[in-house]
Amino acid sequence: MTTNTGNKQLAVRLEKEVLVAIDKKRMEIAQVEGIIPTRSDIVRAALGSYLGINMIN
């Protein structure tokens, strides 16, 4: 599926522990930046780091 920004959507099933870790990171970032990133933002940043590419718009 393509969104309005031209990005493709990927459905991923994750363990509850991974979701808890993602939400914890969201709150850590919110304390520093003043906004709560989406779960997708966190997953994109993690994938970008792992793959060695900038995936943040």
C-alpha positions in Angstrom: 0.0 0.0 0.0 1.3 3.5 -0.9 0.6 6.4 1.4 0.3 10.0 0.2 4.0 10.5 0.8 4.9 7.7 -1.6 6.1 5.4 1.2 5.2 1.8 1.1 3.5 0.2 4.1 4.8 -3.0 5.7 2.8 -4.9 8.3 5.1 -6.5 11.0 4.0 -8.7 13.9 6.1 -8.1 17.0 6.3 -9.6 20.5 4.7 -7.7 23.3 8.2 -7.0 24.8 9.3 -5.3 21.6 6.2 -3.1 21.7 7.0 -2.2 25.3 10.6 -1.3 24.4 9.3 0.8 21.4 6.9 2.7 23.7 9.6 3.2 26.3 11.9 4.8 23.7 9.0 7.0 22.5 8.6 8.4 26.0 12.4 8.9 26.3 12.4 10.9 23.1 9.3 12.9 24.1 11.1 14.0 27.3 14.0 15.4 25.2 12.2 16.7 22.1 8.8 17.6 23.6 6.8 15.5 21.1 5.9 11.9 21.1 7.1 10.1 18.0 5.0 7.4 16.5 5.8 3.7 16.7 6.5 3.9 13.0 9.0 6.7 13.6 10.9 4.5 16.1 10.8 1.4 13.8 12.0 3.5 10.8 14.9 5.0 12.9 15.9 1.5 14.2 15.8 0.0 10.7 17.8 2.9 9.3 20.4 2.5 12.0 20.6 -1.3 11.3 20.8 -0.9 7.6 23.1 2.1 7.7 20.7 4.5 5.8 18.8 7.6 6.8 15.1 6.7 6.8 13.9 9.8 8.8 12.0 12.4 6.7 
